[in-house]
Amino acid sequence: MEGNDDTQTLKLKARQHLWMAYQPPEPYAAEGGPPVLVSAEGSWMVDTDGNRYLDGVSALEACVAGHIRPELAEAAYRQMQQLEFLDVFRYTSPPD
């Protein structure tokens, strides 16, 4: 996917439609848009150009366990076969 039209289109759309919180737009404007991430493993993410990024923030609360953890994906899959969502403010359920 390196340097192809899809990557450039995604970068342009990101600049036009996404609010990049805590990031001034100028650096991304010079590069055509933000990096387009395509894979991750553990604490590392990779963009379409093969650059690696240390995911030191992990979206604060969304991915603190690291990326691509098969045991977590399998546990989530098993749980979703029983109950994929519930409102934790009003209910509970047994873990898988």
C-alpha positions as CSV (number, residue, x, y, z in Angstrom):
1,M,0.0,0.0,0.0
2,E,3.0,2.2,0.2
3,G,2.6,5.6,-1.5
4,N,-0.4,4.5,-3.5
5,D,-3.6,6.6,-4.3
6,D,-5.6,4.9,-1.5
7,T,-3.1,6.2,1.1
8,Q,-3.1,9.7,-0.4
9,T,-6.9,9.7,-0.5
10,L,-7.2,8.5,3.1
11,K,-4.7,11.2,4.2
12,L,-6.7,13.9,2.4
13,K,-10.0,12.8,3.8
14,A,-8.5,12.7,7.3
15,R,-7.4,16.3,6.9
16,Q,-10.8,17.4,5.6
17,H,-13.0,15.5,8.0
18,L,-11.3,14.4,11.3
19,W,-10.5,16.5,14.3
20,M,-7.0,15.6,15.3
21,A,-7.2,16.5,19.0
22,Y,-4.0,17.9,20.6
23,Q,-2.3,18.1,17.2
24,P,-1.9,21.3,15.2
25,P,-2.8,20.8,11.5
26,E,0.4,22.2,10.0
27,P,2.6,19.1,10.3
28,Y,0.0,16.9,8.7
29,A,-0.6,19.5,5.9
30,A,3.0,19.4,4.9
31,E,2.9,15.6,4.7
32,G,-0.5,15.5,2.9
33,G,-2.2,14.1,6.1
34,P,-1.6,11.9,9.1
35,P,0.1,8.5,8.9
36,V,-2.2,5.7,7.7
37,L,-1.8,2.8,10.1
38,V,-2.3,-0.7,8.7
39,S,-1.0,-3.1,11.3
40,A,0.1,-3.5,14.9
41,E,1.7,-6.0,17.2
42,G,2.3,-5.6,20.9
43,S,3.2,-1.9,21.5
44,W,4.1,-1.2,17.9
45,M,2.1,0.1,15.0
46,V,3.1,0.3,11.3
47,D,2.0,2.7,8.6
48,T,1.6,2.3,4.9
49,D,5.2,3.4,4.4
50,G,6.6,0.7,6.8
51,N,7.4,3.2,9.5
52,R,7.0,1.8,13.1
53,Y,5.4,3.8,15.9
54,L,5.6,3.0,19.6
55,D,2.0,3.2,20.8
56,G,2.8,4.9,24.1
57,V,-0.7,6.2,24.5
58,S,-2.9,3.3,23.4
59,A,-5.9,5.5,23.1
60,L,-5.6,6.0,26.8
61,E,-8.1,3.3,27.7
62,A,-8.8,1.3,24.6
63,C,-5.7,-0.8,24.1
64,V,-3.6,-0.9,27.2
65,A,-3.0,-4.6,26.8
66,G,-1.2,-4.2,23.5
67,H,-2.2,-4.9,19.9
68,I,-2.9,-8.3,18.3
69,R,-3.3,-10.4,21.4
70,P,-4.7,-13.8,20.2
71,E,-5.7,-14.8,23.7
72,L,-7.8,-11.6,24.2
73,A,-9.4,-11.9,20.7
74,E,-10.4,-15.5,21.5
75,A,-11.8,-14.6,24.9
76,A,-13.8,-11.7,23.3
77,Y,-15.1,-14.1,20.6
78,R,-16.3,-16.6,23.2
79,Q,-18.0,-13.9,25.1
80,M,-19.6,-12.4,22.1
81,Q,-21.2,-15.8,21.3
82,Q,-23.1,-15.5,24.6
83,L,-23.6,-11.8,25.1
84,E,-21.8,-9.1,23.0
85,F,-22.8,-6.0,25.0
86,L,-24.5,-4.9,28.2
87,D,-24.9,-1.7,30.0
88,V,-22.5,-2.1,32.9
89,F,-24.3,0.7,34.8
90,R,-27.4,-1.5,35.3
91,Y,-26.4,-5.1,34.7
92,T,-23.6,-7.7,35.1
93,S,-22.9,-11.0,33.6
94,P,-20.6,-14.0,34.3
95,P,-17.3,-13.9,32.5
96,D,-16.5,-16.5,29.9
